[in-house]
Each structure stands twice: as C-alpha cells, then as structure tokens.
C-alpha cells in the first residue's frame, strides 16, 4: 500500500470518527439557536435583526413566528440559485430546525414581567445565541440561508461584506419594525456582542479539520461564515 493511499484512508477514517460530534454540534446548535431567540422574544427588550422582520411578518400574517422564520428561510434559499451558492446539510437543517425549536420554546416559556427577569432573559438569550452560533458553524456543514445570501451578494456585486451586511440588516430591521417587530436595547446589545461571542465559542467548539478535508460532508470555513452572517 502506497503512502498516499494510507494517508487517504486515514483521512477518511478520521472524518468518519468526527461525524457524530459534528452532527451533534450542528443540531444541538440549531436547537439552542431557536430556543435562545425565543428568550429574546419573551424578554420584550428587542430582537436580533432578522427576527425583528420575522416577528413583524408573524404579527401581520397570524402565523407562528417560527413558521415565518422557516418559510422566509426557504424563500431566501431560492435566491441562492442566481447567486450560485451551494447549500449544505447545515443550510437545509438551519431552515427546518431553528423555527421549530423557536416555536416549541415559545410554547413553554411565558413572557417575562418586571425588569430583572426581562434583563436576565435578554442577557441569557444573547449569550446562548452566541454559543449556538459557535456550535453549528464550527460543525462545518455549510452556512445558514441568510449567511449565504450575504456572501453571495458580496461576490456578485463586488461590494464589501460589511456594506452588504449592514445594508441588508438595516433593511430587515426597518421593515420588521414597520410591520410590528420589536426593536429595543436587546437589538443593539445583540448587534455589538454577537460577533465577539461567536468568535469565542467558535474556538471553544472547533472541530479539528482532517488532513486534506473531510470526505464525508463538504466542509465550510467557520471564521469566514460568522464574519459574513
């Protein structure tokens, strides 16, 4: 057996050994993401930018917020086609899992009353959201639909990632607020803290890459993914 053949076999074996951990991180992170977003909803102190839009649409349509999140995520995936983005397992799972986890959490967690419970719920939601982001991105199964929209627009327009992200998120916040979504101190705190939190948790939950890359599922690049969310 040649040296190259042995290395290829070792790479495949290493990839298969990592797969259970990566899958656990992916789905655990997506469930935690939906649950943490629900905590922000129940705090009543402001939501992350995209959920301002989801809540506004839910108010207008009468649909559960998680259902709106899922439907809009699926619609955004259609925009990947002209942008020539390729979805991965994490992309599809993002659409299907987060909304369901959010609605399940909203069904059992009541609204917070009083400033102390509301602030505590807001802080917990932001920190857990950062942990969830680190978990599912570090699993390297591909970006979420909204992340891919940012990267696709960046490549197709030539505009900077920061400009694309800022323009898109301002648009969704303004639109969501006009539709009845909640904007508040939680929205601002989320905006300034989610990047640093996610980077910390990306290091905590990083899965060591296999030599030559895993042959099981195409891997993404965690640091690029979070910077282009």
Secondary structure, DSSP 8 states (H G I E B T S, - for coil): --HHHHHHHHHHHHHHHHHHHHHHHHHHHHHHHHHHHHHHHHHTS---HHHHHHHHHHHHH---HHHHHHHHHHHHHHHHHHHT----HHHHHHHHHHHHHHHHHHHHS----SHHHHHHHHHHHHHHHHHHHHHHHHTTS---HHHHHHHHHHHHH---HHHHHHHHHHHHHHHHHHHT---SHHHHHHHHHHHHHHHHHHHHH-----TT--SSS----HHHHHHT-
